Amino acid sequence: MIGLREFASLRYDGFRNNLSVISHCERNLLNLFQFILCVILD
């Protein structure tokens, strides 16, 4: 049986990993958007 504190820290690590994955995807989308804008305006 794992303690509540360990469980909470595991959940927090998973949550933080999900956030970093989401922000990474958002950065890729923003880069793509800027690239498309540059192509259109060029």
Secondary structure as the mmCIF struct_conf table of DSSP 4:
data_model
#
loop_
_struct_conf.conf_type_id
_struct_conf.id
_struct_conf.beg_label_comp_id
_struct_conf.beg_label_asym_id
_struct_conf.beg_label_seq_id
_struct_conf.end_label_comp_id
_struct_conf.end_label_asym_id
_struct_conf.end_label_seq_id
HELX_RH_AL_P HELX_RH_AL_P1 LEU A 4 LEU A 41
#
